[in-house]
Amino acid sequence: MSQLTEELVLDSLRQIIDPDLRKDIVTLGFVRDLKIDGGDVSFRIVLTTPACPVKEEMEADADRIVSGLEGVTNVKVTMDAEVPQGRGVANNVAIQGVKNIIAVSSGKGGVGKSTVAVNLAVALAQNGAKVGLMDADVYGPNVPLMLGAGFDQPPVFNGQLIPLQAHGVRMISMAVLVPRDKPMVLRGPMLHGVVRQFLTDVNWGELDYLIVDMPPGTGDVQLSLAQLVPVQGAVIVTTPQEVSLSDVRRSVKMFEQVHVPVLGVVENMSYFIAPDTGNRYDIFGKGGGQKLADEYGLNLLGEVPLGLEVREGGDTGVPVVVGSPDSPQAAAFLKIAEEVARQVSIEAMKPELTIVSRA
């Protein structure tokens, strides 16, 4: 009878391969706190995202494999997650306590970018992540309304703003710092200052993900964000029609120029299912998001169908993933959150990228 050892257990667990990182969970350091007490074996599997879509499958495989070892009478597998620190860019300074910054961007307005940012943030928080949401769309700051965070001025502690909170997400926006009817008349240097203040003068605390709702287009805010902090990746929001896709192509190229990886494409307002007949209508065309993803070798993170639930959730401050969790729209946003978390983990495990100036 062979003796049950830690080495034997770990060797058996090498059969389990992370499908994204393509290495076994022992080599990746996912197996922690292994204990053997007679025939009782317990350990933790610490994944890189709480939104891992194969978490249950991995747990079942680990239980089955270790239970099959000679001498094992009981197995306790605890699934956990620690979001890795983003690899970033070496010449940018990270925000203290913030592991990953994700920009949500679009080539043009009116495609539902803020809706995607809000529901992505809330979906990640529902999965157990610590999430912040920075409303950098300074000309149209709608996030406080859509998130249901209110418009009270945030408190100040030790010279830093304390974010407002709703649905488990910490949020800051120009809309809570100035009167609601005051026009946002800001030029380039002022925009840079606003972005810097939101990044450095806000006490974000410990965050796994800071979602940044960007203004539409390819302007000063996008450049300032890329210059000031290491952005882990960008999520590009589009609608299926060609007029949206042509603008999105500029966004993809802009992020390439500032060395920000594009995590993937979200196709919003993808189609409409008539509630009375169940028929599908491609109101804004069909397949545009997939076409863009194929053209640039990007991931199609998900397709969000049209629905009254999304509009109502944005107007009432109850995002659709909270207010209508069983809707097709909520299911799409939850899938998008899983895909974004996957891509962030893949990017975070890559070597650090150093940008060398050619000037």
Backbone hydrogen bonds, N-H to C=O, Kabsch-Sander energy under -0.5 kcal/mol:
donor,donor_aa,acceptor,acceptor_aa,energy
5,T,3,Q,-0.6
9,V,5,T,-2.0
10,L,6,E,-2.9
11,D,7,E,-2.4
12,S,8,L,-1.7
13,L,9,V,-1.8
14,R,10,L,-0.8
14,R,11,D,-0.7
15,Q,12,S,-1.3
16,I,13,L,-1.7
17,I,15,Q,-0.6
18,D,23,K,-2.8
22,R,18,D,-2.1
25,I,16,I,-2.1
28,L,24,D,-2.0
29,G,26,V,-1.2
30,F,25,I,-2.5
31,V,25,I,-0.8
32,R,30,F,-0.6
32,R,44,R,-2.7
35,K,42,S,-2.9
37,D,40,D,-2.9
40,D,37,D,-2.1
41,V,74,N,-2.7
42,S,35,K,-2.4
43,F,76,K,-2.0
44,R,32,R,-3.0
45,I,78,T,-2.6
46,V,30,F,-3.2
46,V,44,R,-0.6
47,L,45,I,-0.8
47,L,80,D,-2.8
52,C,49,T,-1.1
55,K,52,C,-1.2
58,M,54,V,-2.5
59,E,55,K,-2.3
60,A,56,E,-2.4
61,D,57,E,-2.2
62,A,58,M,-2.4
63,D,59,E,-2.2
64,R,60,A,-2.4
65,I,61,D,-2.8
66,V,62,A,-2.3
67,S,63,D,-2.1
68,G,64,R,-1.1
69,L,66,V,-1.6
72,V,69,L,-1.7
73,T,39,G,-2.4
74,N,39,G,-1.9
76,K,41,V,-2.5
77,V,75,V,-0.5
78,T,43,F,-2.2
78,T,76,K,-0.5
79,M,77,V,-0.5
80,D,45,I,-2.7
82,E,47,L,-2.8
86,G,99,K,-2.6
90,A,353,L,-1.9
92,N,89,V,-2.1
93,V,228,L,-0.8
94,A,92,N,-0.5
98,V,95,I,-2.1
99,K,97,G,-0.6
99,K,207,L,-2.5
102,I,100,N,-0.5
102,I,210,L,-2.7
103,A,233,G,-2.2
104,V,212,V,-3.2
105,S,103,A,-0.6
105,S,235,V,-2.8
107,G,237,V,-0.5
116,V,112,G,-2.2
117,A,113,K,-2.5
118,V,114,S,-2.7
119,N,115,T,-2.3
120,L,116,V,-2.6
121,A,117,A,-2.3
122,V,118,V,-2.4
123,A,119,N,-2.4
124,L,120,L,-2.3
125,A,121,A,-2.0
126,Q,122,V,-2.5
127,N,123,A,-1.2
128,G,125,A,-1.7
129,A,124,L,-2.0
131,V,129,A,-0.6
131,V,168,G,-0.6
132,G,209,Y,-2.4
133,L,170,R,-3.3
134,M,211,I,-3.1
135,D,133,L,-0.6
135,D,172,I,-2.8
136,A,134,M,-1.3
136,A,213,D,-1.5
138,V,136,A,-2.0
140,G,137,D,-0.9
142,N,140,G,-1.4
146,M,142,N,-2.3
147,L,143,V,-2.9
148,G,144,P,-1.0
149,A,144,P,-1.9
150,G,144,P,-0.9
157,F,160,Q,-2.8
160,Q,157,F,-1.7
161,L,201,D,-2.8
162,I,155,P,-2.8
164,L,171,M,-2.1
166,A,169,V,-1.9
169,V,166,A,-2.0
170,R,131,V,-2.1
171,M,164,L,-3.3
172,I,133,L,-1.7
174,M,135,D,-0.6
176,V,173,S,-1.3
177,L,174,M,-1.6
178,V,174,M,-1.4
182,K,179,P,-1.7
185,V,183,P,-1.1
186,L,184,M,-0.9
191,L,187,R,-2.6
192,H,188,G,-2.2
193,G,189,P,-1.8
194,V,190,M,-2.1
195,V,191,L,-2.5
196,R,192,H,-2.4
197,Q,193,G,-2.5
198,F,194,V,-2.5
199,L,195,V,-1.6
200,T,196,R,-2.8
201,D,197,Q,-2.4
203,N,161,L,-3.1
204,W,202,V,-1.5
207,L,97,G,-2.6
207,L,205,G,-0.6
208,D,130,K,-2.5
209,Y,130,K,-2.0
210,L,100,N,-2.8
211,I,132,G,-3.0
211,I,209,Y,-0.6
212,V,102,I,-3.0
213,D,134,M,-2.5
213,D,211,I,-0.6
214,M,104,V,-2.4
214,M,212,V,-0.9
217,G,106,S,-2.4
223,L,219,G,-1.7
224,S,220,D,-2.9
225,L,221,V,-2.6
226,A,222,Q,-2.0
227,Q,223,L,-1.9
228,L,224,S,-2.1
229,V,225,L,-1.9
231,V,229,V,-0.9
232,Q,101,I,-1.7
232,Q,230,P,-0.6
233,G,101,I,-1.2
234,A,261,P,-2.2
235,V,103,A,-3.3
236,I,234,A,-0.5
236,I,264,G,-2.5
237,V,105,S,-2.9
237,V,235,V,-0.5
238,T,266,V,-2.6
244,S,241,Q,-0.8
245,L,241,Q,-1.7
246,S,242,E,-2.6
247,D,243,V,-0.8
248,V,244,S,-2.0
249,R,245,L,-2.0
250,R,246,S,-0.7
250,R,247,D,-0.6
251,S,247,D,-1.2
252,V,248,V,-2.4
253,K,249,R,-2.1
254,M,250,R,-2.4
255,F,251,S,-2.4
256,E,252,V,-1.8
257,Q,253,K,-2.1
258,V,254,M,-1.6
259,H,256,E,-1.3
260,V,255,F,-2.8
263,L,234,A,-2.4
263,L,261,P,-0.7
264,G,234,A,-1.0
265,V,299,N,-3.0
266,V,236,I,-3.1
267,E,265,V,-0.5
267,E,302,G,-2.4
268,N,238,T,-3.2
268,N,266,V,-0.8
270,S,304,V,-2.8
272,F,281,Y,-2.2
274,A,272,F,-0.6
274,A,279,N,-2.8
278,G,274,A,-3.0
281,Y,272,F,-2.9
283,I,281,Y,-1.4
285,G,282,D,-1.5
291,K,287,G,-2.3
292,L,288,G,-2.4
293,A,289,G,-2.5
294,D,290,Q,-2.7
295,E,291,K,-2.2
296,Y,292,L,-1.8
297,G,293,A,-0.8
298,L,293,A,-2.8
301,L,265,V,-2.3
301,L,299,N,-1.0
302,G,265,V,-0.9
304,V,267,E,-2.8
306,L,271,Y,-3.3
310,V,307,G,-0.9
311,R,307,G,-1.1
312,E,308,L,-3.0
313,G,309,E,-2.2
314,G,310,V,-2.0
315,D,311,R,-2.0
316,T,312,E,-2.1
317,G,313,G,-1.1
318,V,313,G,-1.4
322,V,319,P,-2.3
323,G,319,P,-2.9
324,S,320,V,-2.1
327,S,324,S,-2.0
331,A,327,S,-2.1
332,A,328,P,-2.0
333,F,329,Q,-2.3
334,L,330,A,-2.4
335,K,331,A,-2.0
336,I,332,A,-2.3
337,A,333,F,-2.4
338,E,334,L,-1.9
339,E,335,K,-2.4
340,V,336,I,-2.9
341,A,337,A,-2.4
342,R,338,E,-2.3
343,Q,339,E,-2.5
344,V,340,V,-2.5
345,S,341,A,-2.1
346,I,342,R,-2.3
347,E,343,Q,-2.5
348,A,344,V,-2.6
349,M,345,S,-1.4
350,K,347,E,-1.3
353,L,88,G,-1.1
354,T,352,E,-0.5
355,I,353,L,-0.5
356,V,354,T,-0.6
357,S,355,I,-0.5
